Amino acid sequence: MIARVLQPGFSGTVAPDWVRRRLAGGLGSVILFAPNVETPEQVRALTQALRAENPDVFIAIDEEAGDITRLEHAAGSSYPGNLALGTLDDPALTEAMARSVGNRVRAAGIDVNYAPVADVNSEPRNPVIGARSFGADPALVARHVAAAVRGLHAAGVAACAKHFPGHGDTTVDSHLGLPTVEATRAGLERGTLPPFRAALDAGARAVMVAHLLLPALDAEHPASVSPAVIGLLRGELGFAGLAVSDGIAMAAVKARYGLAGAAVRALTAGIDVVCIDKDTPDADMRDLTAAITAAVRDSELPESRLVEAAERVAEFAAWRREIRATAGEIGPELETGTEDNGLGVARRALRVLRAEAGALPLNQPPHVIEADLPRSLAARLAEFLPGTTRAALDDLSFSFNLAEPPPPADRPLVIVVRGLQRSPQDLERVTALAKQRPDALVVELGVPYADPGGAAWIATYGASRVCVQAAAERLSGKRP
């Protein structure tokens, strides 16, 4: 039973011997990350090899599309992501995009997508959600979460709404520390729970529970190890499906309880699948198995709770086979070359929030100063405007509000940021640059909140490959 409720990741593009051995012994699920992915053919071969050891295993992935992609990690996602879709506010389009993503996930032999993100990004400084959310309005997020669940299920892939009961109102990344959400119980009902209710109404049979402290519900235990929080999910929301923990190697719980302590507490609180880490060694699996065995023996973890979790895993595995069979053949991808493809959607979502007359498009190659980004806008812009140069925002020093060295005065200046309000230092730097160069064009690849000045302020609502491409096209006035 213990093997059913643990979900490890592993390193490499082929299944290690220890994973094969544990699958043959009943391991119920695994999760794939970017290091497991090279090509579509390789991933398909990997999932087939995993399933050959255990036909009942379900294989999960975080393929949110947009800023978070595993299948397209090398080049960046060909989808614009949730905030761009929320900006357009067309649930039918969101459903179609989710089905397209689901087609790719299913073609790779993967059963469960840890998506959609159901967090309401009510805190603009949020360091970990941001453009992964559909927006800051609970009703808007709810209708798009429901659409995404329907789209994934139509493709034959199980959706998993995350991060219950809502990671949007935080300023701490739970990978690094324990966030606290200070909302009242009524505030949670109004501000964070509607998207999760919508996901369940749309048929979601899996929910990922976050590592968050919510004093209004439980002042002592993070949500993923809190009977009160999981009781809210089971009781008031009426959820009878699979409760999955966020990765227990994250500092929010590991630093408090250790890996084994977090796993035991999560199962005791009501979690059914303990997601471990992207690179779980076999030694950790041995330690976790021993700790759970000891917890059952010592009555810390009731055996009935472990049985319940294992049964839910089996029920979920059977259900995901049903939706795969119901979906039939993999549907067509969104047509390339039309305004319905990922790039077309990114172009439609882009907004020029403010611009002086004549500021756009650029009439010569610019100098681009970029924050730390997953992919360079300067590189894309250079394809349209050869001679474009680049500098890193972090490499500039500032004295008396002047950049040292100053950007070239005879060239247009483009400043590229991602969630500028999340870094007071970057906000100060970019504001100083815009004062020094009031002709600067500022491109925001995250949540547009802090307007630093300059001649134009452009928002893409995401940093995926197609969002960066759309920005390069708008700046240059050119398309391929």
Number of C-alpha atoms within 10 A of each C-alpha: 16 18 18 24 26 23 25 24 22 22 16 15 18 17 16 14 10 14 22 17 14 16 23 17 13 17 24 27 27 22 23 26 22 19 15 22 21 16 14 16 11 15 21 18 16 19 21 16 15 25 18 14 18 20 14 18 23 26 20 25 21 20 26 22 25 28 28 18 22 21 27 20 20 13 12 23 24 19 29 32 31 30 26 31 26 24 17 17 18 14 19 13 18 27 22 22 28 29 28 25 26 32 25 20 25 21 17 20 22 24 25 27 26 22 25 31 27 37 32 29 29 19 16 24 23 21 17 16 24 29 29 27 26 32 29 21 15 20 17 19 29 24 21 30 36 26 26 32 31 24 26 29 27 24 28 29 30 31 28 27 30 26 28 28 29 27 31 28 23 23 19 19 19 22 18 12 17 21 21 19 20 14 17 14 13 9 12 18 12 13 23 28 21 23 30 27 20 22 28 22 13 17 15 25 21 25 29 26 28 24 32 28 23 24 17 15 19 14 12 11 21 26 28 34 28 27 22 18 24 23 15 15 22 16 12 9 15 12 19 13 18 25 29 29 29 25 28 26 21 20 19 24 30 18 15 14 15 14 22 21 18 25 31 24 22 28 27 23 21 26 29 27 27 25 24 26 21 20 17 16 16 16 10 15 20 10 13 22 18 13 17 23 16 14 18 17 12 10 10 13 20 14 17 10 17 22 16 15 24 22 17 20 24 18 13 18 21 13 14 20 16 12 17 19 11 13 14 11 11 17 15 10 15 16 11 11 10 11 14 16 21 25 23 18 23 31 22 17 22 21 17 14 11 17 15 12 8 10 17 16 12 18 14 13 18 26 22 28 25 22 20 13 13 14 15 18 27 23 18 19 25 18 14 18 20 13 13 19 17 20 15 14 19 13 12 16 13 15 9 6 15 16 17 11 10 13 19 10 9 8 15 20 26 24 25 24 26 26 24 25 22 19 13 11 12 18 18 16 21 27 19 20 24 21 16 16 19 15 17 24 28 27 24 24 26 23 28 23 14 15 18 19 20 25 18 23 21 22 24 31 33 31 28 28 26 25 33 27 23 25 26 23 19 20 22 20 13 14 10 6
